[in-house]
């Protein structure tokens, strides 16, 4: 593969900065850059997993990060200007536009944190491509997580308590990321948050609930296994047995055996109608 001409790419990024105050023109020029670097003759392996199921360009790996990093400082300077660009990009049908929108949202100063929170909440209330979900919660929350961690934690909790199932599901994804960095003092609160989901029969949340359990089992394995046993004892039906069995790979042999024993006891109680 030919090396990217960074001097030319940096000039293209500078041109983007010049139209940052014109969202529609910014979006147009952004696409022109992506089309310039799109590898029209490139053939991906037939078994390759697509980055996203939205429309995507076939770009060299360094293009999008270079553009995002080049725009970061500009995005921090004027919250309203940046939010206007973010809103324009979010309407786009290409993954790259949504990914850049999430990155720019994560650069917005905390003077506009209410507006940032609202966009994440609003966008999370509808179905999203998995790659977009990851971009939104990893990139879009960057300054919130680093500069207002208590506000971000409260926001995640509010999503989990929402009556909107889609928000709950995306809240679980956000919680799985939060657990990786959170102080262990917050874990009792996290366990309280997830208990109702463990006892529910929602199918939409299955994947992200599993992510949460995996993260908790990594950070606090014994306590996580204890909570799962408690939920087993408090919950009727075979659904909870299936869930707990799916979490066994997250634990070491000793904890896994203990959970399996609890599942067998639950099965016996169910057969006896206890």
BATIFI-911531 format. One record per atom (N, C-alpha, C, O): x, y, z; residue in one letter. Coordinates in pm, whole numbers, plus 50000, padded with zeros to 5 digits. Example, Ala and Ser with C-alpha at 12.3 -4.5 7.8 and 13.67 -1.06 7.14 Angstrom:
<rs>
513194943150780A512304955050780A513204967050780A514244966850846A512854977550708S513674989450714S512905000350787S513415011450804S
</rs>
This chain:
<rs>
500844988250000X500005000050000X500895012550000X501865013150075X500565022349917X501335034649911X501155042550040X500075042450100X502215049350084X502165057350205X501265069550182X501205075050073X500575073450288X499715085250281X500585097850283X501525098750361X500265107250198X500965120150197X500375128550310X499335134850293X501045128750425X500525135650543X500465150750523X499595157450578X501375156050445X501335170550419X500045174250347X499395184050382X499685166250246X498435169050174X497225166850265X496295174850264X497245156050345X496125153450435X495975164750536X494855168950566X497065169750589X496985180750686X496435193450622X495715201050686X496765195650496X496185207250426X494685205450409X493915215050421X494255193250382X492815190450369X492105192650503X490975197650506X492765188850612X492195191050745X492105205950775X491115210550832X493115213550736X493095228050755X491925234250678X491295243650725X491665228850560X490535233850481X489205230950552X488285239150548X489125219450618X487925216350696X487735226450809X486605230650836X488815230150873X488725239850983X488175253150933X487455260051005X488515256650811X488075269450755X486555270150735X485975280950734X485935258650721X484475258450699X483745252450819X482595248250808X484435252050935X483835246051054X482565253251097X481665247151155X482485266151068X481305273951105X480165272351004X479095278251020X480395264350899X479375261850796X479105246750791X479705239850708X478235241550876X478075226950890X477805219550760X478395208950736X476935224750675X476615217650551X477845217050460X478115206650399X478585228050450X479785228250367X480865219450428X481605212750356X480965219450560X481925210650628X481645196050594X482555188450560X480385192250602X480005178450571X480345175050427X480845164150398X480085184450336X480375182250194X481875180250173X482275171050102X482695188750232X484135187650214X484705175250283X485655169150235X484115171550395X484525159250463X484335147250371X485215138650362X483205146650304X482955135550211X483915136050092X484345125550043X484265147850047X485215148949937X486565142949976X487215136249896X486975145350100X488235139650149X488135124350154X489045117250111X487035119450208X486855104950219X486825098350080X487385087650060X486175104949986X486135099649851X487525099649788X487865090749710X488335109649822X489695110649770X490535098649815X491335093549738X490335094249941X491145083349996X490475069649986X491075059550020X489225069449939X488525056749925X489265047749825X489625052049716X489475035149865X490215025749781X489235018249690X488725007649726X488985023749575X487975018449483X488335004549433X487454996349409X489625001849416X490054989049360X490364978649467X490714967349435X490234982549594X490594973549703X489514962949721X488324966149720X489924950549739X488974939549761X489234933449897X490304927749921X488274934749987X488434928950120X488194913950115X487514908850026X488774906850211X488564892450221X487084889550241X486394896750313X486604879150178X485164876150182X484664873250323X483474874850351X485564869050413X485154866050550X485384877850645X485154876650765X485844889050592X486134900650677X484844906050738X483834907350670X484884909050868X483714914750936X483674929650910X484664936650935X482564934850859X482514949250829X482614957650956X482144953651063X483254969250943X483374978351057X481994982351106X481754983151227X481104984751014X479754989251046X478814983950939X479244980750828X477524983150972X476534979150873X475864991150810X474924989750731X476355003250845X475965015150771X476815015650644X477655007050621X476585025650562X477445027650446X478825031750496X478945039850588X479865026150436X481225029250480X482125031050359X481905025350252X483145039150380X484215040350282X485285029950314X485405025350427X486045026250213X487185017350233X488435026150239X488985030050136X488865029250361X489925039050382X491145032750446X491025022950520X492325038150420X493495034350499X493235037450647X492545047150680X493795029350735X493455030250877X493745043950938X493035048151030X494755051050890X495155063250958X494335075550921X494475085950985X493485074650819X492785086550770X491835092450874X491955104150909X490885084350923X489905089751017X490535094651148X490195105651193X491435087051211X492075092251332X492835105351308X492835114151393X493475106451193X494235118551162X493285130551149X493585141451199X492155128551084X491175139351069X490605143051206X490505154851240X490225132951284X489635135651416X490615143151506X490245153051569X491855138451511X492845145051596X493125159251548X493325168351628X493125161151416X493395174351361X492305184351390X492545196451389X491095179451417X489955188351444X489675190051593X488825198151631X490375182651678X490055182551820X490145196351884X489215200651952X491255203151863X491425216351924X490375226151875X489835233951954X490085225851747X489045234451691X487695231751757X486945240951786X487405219051781X486115215251840X485975219951983X484845221552031X487075222252053X487025226652193X486835241652209X486615246452320X486895248952100X486935263552110X485565269952122X485415279852194X484575264752055X483245270752054X482205259552058X481995252551959X481565257952173X480635246752192X479485247152094X479125236952036X478895258952074X477725259851986X478105256651842X477345249951771X479265261451798X479715258651663X479955243751644X479585237951542X480585237651743X480865223251734X479585215051736X479455205451660X478645218751821X477385211351828X476625212151696X475945202651658X476725223351628X476065224751498X476675215151395X475965208951316X478015213851397X478685204351307X478295190051344X478025181751257X478285187151474X477925173851522X476525169951474X476315158851426X475575179151489X474195176251448X474095173851297X473325165351252X474875181251221X474885179551075X475435165751039X474855158550958X476565162151099X477185149251069X476325137551112X476315127051047X475585139151224X474795128051276X473645124351182X473125113151190X473255133451095X472185130450999X472685121950883X471895116850804X473995120450872X474605113950757X474385098850761X474265092950869X474325092650644X474085078250634X475385070150633X475345057850629X476525076850637X477815069950640X478335068850783X478195078050864X478925057350812X479485055250946X480555065450980X480605070251093X481405068850885X482505077850912X482015091450963X482665097551049X480885095950912X480335108750957X479835107651102X480055116751182X479175096651133X478715094751271X479885093151367X479855098051480X480915086151322X482085084151406X482765097451436X483165099951550X482915105951336X483505119151358X482595127651445X483075135151530X481285126651426X480345134051510X480525130351657X480535139051744X480675117351684X480875112851822X482185118251877X482225122751992X483245117951797X484535123151844X484425138051877X484895142451982X483805145851788X483675160151811X482805163051932X483075172352008X481745155051950X480885156852068X481695155052195X481465161952295X482635145652192X483475143052309X484495153852337X485165153352440X484625163652247X485555174852268X484845187352318X485495197052356X483515187252318X482755199252355X483035202952501X482995194352588X483325215652528X483595219852666X482415217052760X481265216652717X482715215052887X481675211652984X480715223153011X479705221153079X481015235052960X480035245952970X478745242252897X477685247952923X478845232652804X477665228052728X477365213452758X476845206252672X477695208952878X477515194652907X476055190352903X475755178852870X475125199352937X473705195752931X473325192052788X472605182352765X473825199752693X473535196952552X474185183852507X473605176452427X475365180852559X476035168352524X475255156452581X474995146652511X474905157452709X474095146852772X472805144552693X472415133052670X472145155352652X470875153952583X471025146952449X470165139052410X472095149852378X472295143152250X472555128252269X472025119952196X473365124852366X473625110652390X472335103452429X472065092352383X471535109852514X470265103652556X469315102252438X468715091752418X469185112852361X468245112552248X468665102352143X467825094752094X469935102152109X470405092752006X470355078452055X470195069251975X470485076352186X470455062852242X469055057252253X468885045352283X468045065352230X466675060752247X466135053652123X465005048852122X466955053052018X466535046351894X467565035651857X468675035851910X467215026251770X468175016051730X469395022351664X469275031551584X470575017251698X471825022251642X472705010551599X472664999851660X473475012651497X474505003151457X475465001251574X475795010751644X475934988851594X476804986151710X478064994551708X478524999151812X478634996551590X479845004651582X479555019151619X480415025951676X478365023851589X477975037451625X477765038451776X478135048451837X477175028151836X477015027951982X478375029052050X478555036752144X479335021252002X480665021652060X481285035552045X481855040752140X481165041451926X481725054751904X481055065051996X481735073552053X479755064152009X479025073852090X479445073452235X479665083852297X479575061352291X479865060252434X481345060452467X481715063952579X482185056852374X483625057652399X484165071452364X484895077552442X483795076352247X484325089252201X483435100952245X483945111352288X482125099252233X481215110252261X481165114552407X480765125752438X481575105652497X481525108752640X482905112152697X483065112852818X483875114352611X485265115252656X485475125852765X486035122852870X485025138052741X485255148652840X484335146952961X484725150153073X483125142052939X482215139753051X482815129753148X482775131753269X483365118853095X483945108553182X485175113353256X485395109753371X485995121453189X487245125653250X487075137853341X487785139053441X486155146853308X486035159453382X484805160153471X484745168553561X483825151453449X482625151153534X482215136653558X481125132553520X483105128653621X482805114353637X481545111653718X480805102253688X481275119753821X480065117453900X478815120553818X477805113553829X478895130953734X477765134153647X477525123353544X476385120153511X478635117653492X478495106853394X477905094453459X477045087853400X478345091253580X477805079553651X476315081153675X475545071853655X475905093153718X474475095753739X473695094353609X472595088953608X474265099153500X473605098253369X473385083753329X472315080153280X474395075453350X474265061153317X473155054853402X472355047053352X473125058353531X472075053353617X470695057753572X469735049953579X470585070053527X469295075153477X468855067553352X467665064953334X469805064053267X469465056153148X468925042553188X467945037653131X469565036453286X469125023153331X467745023653396X466995013853391X467405034953455X466085036453520X465025041853425X463885043853465X465395044053300X464435049353203X463385038853171X463675026853172X462145043153141X461125033553096X461335029052952X460675019752905X462255035552881X462515032252740X463525020752734X464665022352777X463105009452682X463964997552683X465254999952605X466314995052645X465195007352495X466395009852416X467415017952498X468615015452489X466925027552577X467825035252662X468435026352770X469615027552802X467635017452825X468145008052925X469274999652864X470324997752926X469044994752743X470034986152678X471344993652654X472424988452684X471245005752601X472455013552578X473075018052710X474295020052718X472245019752813X472785022752945X473635011252999X474645013553065X473214999052971X474024987453011X475364987352939X476384984052998X475354990952811X476624991652738X477525002152803X478714999752824X476955013852833X477735024452897X478245019953033X479375023153071X477435012453107X477845007453238X479004997753225X479914997853309X479004989453123X480104979853105X481424987153086X482464982353130X481394998653021X482605006753004X482975013853133X484145015053167X481955018653203X482185025853328X482845016953432X483735021453505X482425004553439X482954995053538X484464993453523X485174991553621X484944994053400X486374991953374X487245002153446X488384999153482X486725014353467X487525025153525X487035029653662X487745037053731X485845025453703X485235030653825X485945025753951X486545015053953X485855033854056X486375029754186X485485018654242X484275018654221X486085009354312X485324997954363X484245001954462X483324994154487X484345013954519X483295018654610X481945019654541X480905019254606X481955020854409X480715022054333X480075008654301X478935008154256X480804997754322X480304984654280X478984980654347X478104975254279X478794982954479X477494979654537X476334986454465X475264980554447X476554999054424X475535006154349X475304999554213X474164998254169X476374995454147X476234988854017X475474975754030X474634972453946X475754968254137X475034955654158X473534958054179X472704950254131X473204968754250X471774972054268X471134975654135X469984972154109X471874982554051X471334986553921X471014974453833X469994974353764X471894964453833X471714953453737X470784942553786X470304934553705X470514941953916X469674931053967X468334930053893X467954918953854X467594941053871X466314939753800X466474934353658X465594927353608X467594937553595X467814932653458X468114917653457X467684910453367X468834913053558X469094898753568X467804890953588X467694879553543X466834897053654X465574890253683X464524892253574X463454886253580X464834900753475X463854903653371X463924893253259X464854885253252X462914893553172X462914884453056X463144892052927X462784887252819X463734904052937X464004912052817X465084905252732X466134901352782X464814903952605X465804897952515X466744908352456X467884905352423X466264920752444X467064931352382X468354933852459X469374937252400X468294932252591X469434936052675X470494925052689X471534927352750X470234913452633X471054901552662X472544903952639X473364901052727X472894909252523X474304911052489X474984920852584X476064918052637X474354932452607X474994942652690X474964939152838X475844943152913X473954931652882X473954926853019X475134917253039X475784917553143X475394908952941X476554900152947X477854907852955X478784903853026X477944919052882X479134927552889X479334932853032X480454933453082X478234936653095X478304941953233X478814931153328X479704933653409X478244919153317X478674908353406X480134904953382X480874902353477X480554904753257X481964901953226X482874912353289X483924908953344X482474925053281X483294935753339X483344934753491X484404936553551X482194931953553X482154930453699X482954918253744X483654918753844X482834907353669X483554895153705X485064897153693X485844891053767X485474905753602X486894908653588X487404917153704X488504914853755X486614927053745X487044936153850X486794930853990X487584933154082X485674923554007X485264919054140X484594905354130X483384904254148X485364894854102X484774881654069X483974875454183X482864870554160X484484875454305X483794868854415X482454875654445X481444868954465X482474889054448X481234896454476X480214894454365X479014893454391X480694893954241X479774891954128X479144878154134X477944876754111X479914867954165X479374854454178X478364853854292X477334847154281X478654860754403X477734860954517X476394867154477X475334861954512X476444878254404X475204884854360X474404875754267X473184875054278X475084868854177X474384859754087X473694848454164X472594844354129X474344843554268X473724833154350X472494838654422X471474831854433X472604850854471X471454857154537X470274858554441X469134855454476X470564863154320X469504864854221X468894851454184X467674850454166X469704841054174X469184827654150X468194823454257X467134817954227X468534826154381X467664821954492X466364830054497X465364825454553X466374842254438X465204851054446X464354850954320X463334857854314X464754843254219X464104844154089X463584830554045X464294820554052X462324830354000X461724817953952X461984816153803X462344825553732X461794803853757X461874801053613X463254796753568X464234797853640X463284791753445X464534786453390X465374797253323X466544795053291X464784808953300X465514819553231X466764823853306X467814826053245X466654824953438X467804829253517X468884818453517X470074821553523X468484805853509X469464794953502X470264795953373X471494794753373X469574798253264X470254799553134X471204811453138X472324810553088X470754822653197X471614834453202X472884831753281X473984834853235X472724826053399X473894823753483X474854813953416X476074815853421X474314803653352X475194794153281X476004801253172X477164797853148X475394811053106X476114818152999X477244826753055X478144830752980X477204829753186X478234838153248X479394829953306X480394835753350X479274816753308X480304808453371X481714810753315X482674810453392X481864813053184X483234815053132X483934827453187X485144828953170X483184836353252X483794848653304X484494846253438X485174855253489X484344834353496X484864831653631X485914820653628X485994812753535X486724820353734X487704809553745X486984796453780X485774796353803X487734785753782X487124772453799X486344771253929X485234765853930X486904776354039X486234774954168X484914782554173X483904777054217X484914794954128X483684802854130X482674797254030X481464797154055X483164792453916X482274786653816X481584774253871X480384772253849X482324765853942X481724753854001X480674757554105X479634751054113X480954767754184X479974772154283X478694777154219X477604774354269X478814784454109X477644789254038X476854777653976X475624777653979X477564767853921X476894756253864X476114748653971X475014743753946X476684747754090X475984741054200X474714748654236X473684742454264X474774761854234X473584769954264X472524768254157X471334768054187X472954767054032X472004764753923X471304751353941X470094750253921X472074740953980X471464727654001X470464727954115X469404721754106X470774735054223X469844736554334X468574743654289X467474740054329X468734753854206X467594761154154X466714751954069X465484752654076X467344743453989X466594734053906X465774724353992X464634721253959X466354719654100X465664710554190X464474717354254X463394711554262X464674729754300X463564737154361X462434739154262X461254738154297X462794742054137X461794744454035X460974731754009X459754732353995X461664720154003X460964707453978X460034703954095X458954698354074X460454707454216X459634704454333X458564714854359X457724713254448X458604725754280X457624736354296X457814744454421X456854749854477X459064745554467X459334752954591X459584767554561X459844775454652X
</rs>
